[in-house]
Every structure is written in structure tokens, then in C-alpha cells.
């Protein structure tokens, strides 16, 4: 086996030391350049057909919305400088306005190529994914892609030395209703997929040694 490079060591150490922060330091903020990088990593994350079925609601600790989120999300921690709520699109049909915008305006597809891509996309959703005729499955498919962005954000935090907490511990109906009431989300178009909090651990935060299965128990190599 080839020896590890310094980059290999840096990456593995960052992930070995990464943990789900349970208590944030109220005196420390996240540097703007680090926040910008974490958000840029989310923006650059991969998605099926490159159609980006998400939006990111970046909530500062000082925002009034923070306390209301905390009331509805037991998994969220106080004093995190930022909470990012990742919203998933409910409608990703080939003829949807967002899909057409992405193909025509962002990906610069010609009318002919766009028609071909829409036809391929429709076949993929119907024949491969099986989500075409089920709104719940369509939304869940969007949510799964949001988790790719979440994972990339967690990785970016680890490499930057910023602590983070992935958050599924919330009352989804209550948080969806709150964001809709505040005009921050159109409930016909979006729903909450997951959230991530970003900041620095409280100095008294105890960190338990990371426990994971052995590599031999989780990897199977096919040659």
C-alpha cells in the first residue's frame, strides 16, 4: 500500500476529529470568509442532471427566527452563529419552470438539446426512479440530493476547523408552517429537507472518542 501524503493525512485527521457539536461557544463567531466558503461548497454540490433542487436559508443567531426555530427543533443547539435550513423542491417534473430555467438559462441548452434532455429526464424519473407519478417520492428524491449538499458542507467545516451539527431533530410540519408563515418559503414549492448549524464548540464541551466499524466490516472490493 502506498504511503499517505500530507494531504491524505490532513483529510483523514479532519474527518476523524469532526463531531456533531452539542454546545456552542456564545462568544465566538464564524469568520465571514469561512462562512462564504462553506456556502459556496453547498452551491457547487452535485445534483441529479445538475438541476439543483434546493435553496439554503441562512439564519443568523441574532435573527428573531432563531428562537422560533429552537422551539420547534429539539436537535438544534443554542448559540450557533448560523443555522442553515436546506429546502428541497417539491416539483421537479421535466416541464416545471425551475427545471426549464436550469436547462435553458443556467446550462445554456439549445432548444433542440433541451427537448432531448427533458425527454431523457422524464424517462429517468418514470422508468428508473419511479417518482414521476408520486409527489411524495418526488419530494423525497429532492431531499436526498439536499443531503449531498449537507455532507459537503460538513466536510468543508471539518477541513476549515469549524464545528457543525447536522439537524434532523425537528418537527417538520411545525418548521414548514413557520417558514411559510414568515414568507420565507412557498409551501407549494418547497419543504424542509434538513438543517446544519455552524460555529465553534463551547470550551467545556466534552468530546468522546469516535467509534466506527472496522474498515473490513464496511468495505467489499470487487475486482
N, C-alpha and C positions, 0 to 999 in steps of 0.2 A: 504494500500500500504506500502511495506517495506521501511524503511528509506534508504536514499542513503549512500553508503560507501564513504570513501575518494577517492577511485579510480573512482567511478561514478562521483563524483564532479569534479575531475581532467579532466576526459574525456569531460564532458559536458561544462566545462569552456573553455577548449582549442578550442572546436568547436564553442562555442558562440563568442569567440574573434577572430577566424580565419576570414580573409577577403582577397579579391583579391587586392594585393598590386599594386598601380598605380605609385608609385615613390619610387625608391630605394636609399639608402644611399650609395654614391660613396666611402665612407671611410671605410665601414665595409665589411669584407669578411665572408664567411661561414666556420666554423671550419671543418677541414678535417674529423674528426670523425663523425660529424653530416651529412656531405655530404655522407659519406660512409654508414651510417645507412639509409638515405633516398633512396639511390640507392639499398641497399640490400632489403629494403621493396619492391621496384619495382620488383626486381628479384624474390622474393618469392611470388609475387601476383598470385592468381589463374587464370587459363585459361581453356578453354574447352578441356577435355581429357588430361589436363596438357601438351599441346603441344606448349605453349609459342610462339605465332605468332608475335613476336615483337623484336625490337632492340632499344637501347637507345643511342642516340648521345649526349654526354655531352660536351657542348661548354663553355669554359671559357670566361669571359668578355674580356680578353686580346687577344683572338683569332681574327684574321682578319675576320673570317667568321661572327663574331657577327654583325659588321656594315652592312654586306651584308644581313644578316637575317633581321635586323631592317628596311632596305629599302623595304623589301617585306612583312613585317608582322606588320601591324599597331597596333596589340594588344600586341606586345612585348614592354617592357619598358627598357629604358637605365639604365645602372649601376647595373643591376642584376649580381651578381658574376657568376652565372651559368644559362645557358639555356639548358634544356634537351628536345631534339626533339625526340618524340616517333614514331618510324617507324613500320608500320604494313605490314605483309607479304601478298602478293597478291595470292600466290598459297599454299593452304593448303589441296590439294587433298590427299587421302589416300596413293597414290603411290609417292607423292612428296618426294624429297630427304631429306628435313628438317623433315617431318613427320616421315619418316623411321628412320632417325638419332635419333629423340627424343624417339621413341618407343624402338629401339634396343640398342642404346648406353647410353641414359640418364635414361630411365625407365627400362632397362635391361629385356625387354620382350624376352621370348624364341621364336624360330621360329614359334612354334605352336600357342602360345599366341598372337604373333604379327599378324599372319594371321587372327585370330579371332577378334582382336581389329581393324584391318584395315577394315574388313568386317562390323563390327558394326559401325565404323566411317563413312564408305561410306553410309550405310543405314541412319544414323543420318543426314548426310548432304543432302541426296536426299529426304528422306521421311518426316523428321521432320523440318529441317531448310529451305529446298527448295533452297539451294545455289549451288548445285552440278554443274548445267549447266549454271551458270551465273557468269562470272568473276567479275562483279561489286558487286554483292551481296556477293560473297566470300570475296572480299577485305573489304567490309563494315562490315562483320562479324568479321574479324580480328581486324578492328578498334574498334569495340565495346568492344572487350576484352582489347585493349590497354587503354580504358577509366577506366577499373577496376584498372590497374596499376597506372594510373593518380590519381584516387581517393585515393588509398593507399598512394601515395607519398604526396598528400595534407594533409592527416591525419597525416602522420609522421611529416611533417613540423609543423603542429599545435601543436602536442604534444612536439616537441623539442623547441618550441618558435621561429621557423624560419618562416619568411614571404614568401609568394609564390603567383604566378599568373598563373592560367590555361589559355592557349592561343589557341583559335581557330581563332582569328582575324588575318588571314594571307591569302595571295594569294597562294593557294595550288599549282597551276600549276607553279608559279614562284619559290616557295621554292623547289618543287620537281626537277625542272630543275637545280636550283643552286646546290643542293646536288649531283645530277648526274654529273654535270659539274666538280665538285670538286673531284669526285671519292669517295664520302662518302656514296653513295647509288647506288645500281644497280636498275634502274627504272623498269626493267622487274620483279624484285623480291619483291621490297618494294615500299611503298608510305607513305607520311607523314600522320599520324593519328591526332596528337595533340601535343602540347608542354607545358612545365611548366617552369617557371622561379623561382629561389630560391635566397633569400638574406634577407636583413633587410630593413624595411621601412625607408624613409627619416624622420628625426626628425620632420619636419614641416608637415608631411603627416596627413591630417585630416581624421579621421575615423568616419563614420556615424554609428549610432546605427543599429544593424542588424534587418532587417524586415523579418519575416517569417509568413506563415499562422499558425493559431492555430492548436494544435495537433488534436483536434476534427474534423478539416476540412480535414485532410490528412490521418488519420488512421481509418480503419474499422476492427474490430475484429470479426473473425468468430469462433464460439465455437460449 
